[in-house]
Amino acid sequence: MKASRIPAATAVAGSAVLALSAPAFAHVSVQPEGTAAKGGYAVVDFKVPNERDDASTTKLEISLPADHPLASVMPQPVDGWDVKVTRSTLDKPLESHGEKISEAVTKVTWTASGKGIEPGFFQKFPLSVGALPEDTDQLVFKAIQTYSDKEVVRWIEVPQEGQAEPDNPAPVLALSAAEKDGHQSSSGTDSASDKTDTTGKTENTAAGTETSDSSGGSDTTARVLGIVGIVVGVAGVGYGVAAGRRRTTA
């Protein structure tokens, strides 16, 4: 009896652990599609899971970092959602491509035009952002999730290194090291290599065709000369036989 109770107790304990840890994995998060390099541009996805069993997520508000404003923010259309982009005047203008920018996007809001994110599902909301700052290792976005029953969850607590994750952590985008200046030229080199390879293949194909034609011509010539040689040889033999007969007759 005691032995049989052990697996049951273990199962109960495991279920309790999963139940306690589930909310930690169900918060709004942000991840780049590819890399998010300092000084560059990236497409980032805000992943929004539905934590409720009896309500749908019908609205998402993402506040962009005020301490590192982004000059370019463009949302990608999401089926079943209306999007609103809010711009605000910056306290300190940005400089991008030699131009000063006095306004920037400070908030993006998606509102469901249909059922929203139903229980048991999640939705991704993509944003194209840049240029990413070069003087920080991460960007903190604050998210507000609204449910169909009017419940509002604020994912705005900034995680601190060395401390336990807060109950409502804000989405944090980690930035990778800036790409080298030679990245574009490297891409250009790759393109040039592709062109070279293509040209090389064309040249090789042409050369192969020429070689094939030359070989074909040589083979034909050899055959003709061989036939001519045979004919000449036969004629010579015939001439020799005829000459021998004449001598015998004489």
Buried (B, 14 or more C-beta within 10 A) or exposed (E): EEEEEEEEEEEEEEEEEEEEEEEEEBBBBBBBEEEBBBBBBBBBBBBBBBBBEEBBBBBBBBBBBEEBBBBEBBBEEBEEBEBEEEEEEBEEBBEBEEEEBEEBBBBBBBBBEEEBBBEEEBBEBBBBBBBBBEEEEBBBBBBBBBBBEEEEBEBBBEBEEEEEEBEBBBBBBEBBEEBEEEEEEEEEEEEEEEEEEEEEEEEEEEEEEEEEEEEEEEEEEEEEEEEEEEEEEEEEEEEEEEEEEEEEEE
